[in-house]
Amino acid sequence: MLKIAAFNTAYAGSKNEIEVGLHYRNQWTGLTNRTLSTAAVEFVYPIQKINSGICFTSFIDVIGAQRNLYLNVGYAYQLKIKKTKLAIGISGGMIQTTLLGNQLRAPEGDYDGVFNHNDPIIPLNKKSGISPYLNAGLFFSSRNLLIGCSLTNAIEAKSNVGSPNNDKNIIFRRNIYGFASYSVKITKNFMFIPSILFRTDTKKMQFDYTLMFGIKNNYFAGLGYRGYNKKSNESVILLLGLKFLKNFKLMYSYDVNTSRMFNYQYGSHELTIHYAFQTKNKSIKPKIIYNPRFL
């Protein structure tokens, strides 16, 4: 379940709602004793008076001994065209990368006596680096249709977390995202929403296809698939959702791996808690001018 504003700033302000989201994903459970996970928080605030929106996103990727912390602030302008909106957004921030060198082991390392990787690239202990982060996006929204495209890591920033003897950089490659969804109302209380997500680093690409069903806009269930051929075949996705206390929405998904990794892990878990409430349009009353009829 992709949080749109985290990857496409142009989403901010597309709805007249203040939104707060918490997100957690545990990838390929049981594959390794080291964590493969993502945790994120997102805040979106519309500014209706100037057809705009702002957003703040922060997420941390944990990939074994590497941690990437993203802090990002963005702005979007919404151009209204009849009953639709076309938005452009830009955001910037930083990525703090930490590499836990003491958790790594090199083939030529000495770990029985003095701890030494015997490798000039791998640091002996924890080392961190900071790099800039820049995104841009376009987002189209109407009553039933959403279409977006975005570019992340636009400047392909580098983070230096190598050994002091031979510094090496971790490069954050550019990624392009494309997203589209359409809401189809079957009856007064029943609807379904097909969607597609496209991702590429210009070298490899991946597709997610999802079909979500909603009942009274309070209960949700869906089925998804990740992949488009034998080489990209990755998982079947099961989704469940519940809206409660009027403004809260809880979404859960479980990925059943369909590749050769099926026998080596127990799938992926993902949980999102979303809170939203509409802002009020406060009309400005005209200034009262007292004009007596008789002087």
C-alpha positions, 0 to 999 in steps of 0.5 A: 500500500503506497502512501501517495504523498511520500512519492508524489508531492503533487498529491498534497492539497488534492483533497480538502482534508488534513491527513496523517498516516502511519505506515509499517512494512516487514519485508520477507519475514524469516528470510534473515535474522536481520531486519528488512523493513520500512516505517513512515509517517506522513502529514498533508495539509491543504491551503485552499485559499491559494489552491495549494497544499504542503506535506511532510514525510519521514521514513526509514528503510532498514536493509540489514546493516544499512539504515536510510532515514528520509526527511522531506518537506513539499509544496504543491499547487493545484490548478482547478479545471472545471471539476478536475485538478491538475497539480505540480509539486516539488519537495526537498530534504535529506537522507541520513545513511548509517552503515553498521560495519561491525555487523558485516563480515568480509571473506578475508576478515579476521574475527577470532583475534583483533576485529579486522575486515581486512577490507579498505571499503567496509568500516569497522564500526558504525558510520553515517553520512548525509545527502540531499533529497529532491523529488518532483511530481504531477498529479491529476484528480477528478471525482473517480480518476487519479493519475500521477507520475513522479521523479524521486532522488532527482539529483542522484545524491551520494552518501559517504559511509565507507572506511576512512582509508578508502571512502566509498559512496552509496548512490541513491538512484533516480526512480520514476513512479506512475500511478492510476486508479479509477473508482467504479460505483456498482450500487449505492453501497458497493464499489470497486477500485482497480489501480496500477503502479509502475516503478523503474530506475530506468534499468529495471521496472516493476508493476503492481496491479490491484483490485479493491472492493468497498462496502459503504466506504467502511469495509474494504478487501482486495487482491493484487499482483506484483510482476509482469513476466517470469523474471519480475513475478514476485507476489500475490497481495491480499488486502483488508481495510476498515474505516472506524470512528469516522475519520480513521482507516486501518489497512493491512496487506499480506504478500504471498511470494510467488517466486523461487523465494517462496520456500525461504521466507514467510511473506511480507506484512504491511500495516497503515493507519490513516486519519483524515478530516475535512477542513472548513471553508471560512467565508470572509464577511465584508467590512461594514461601512456605516452610511447615514441617509441624513447628514 
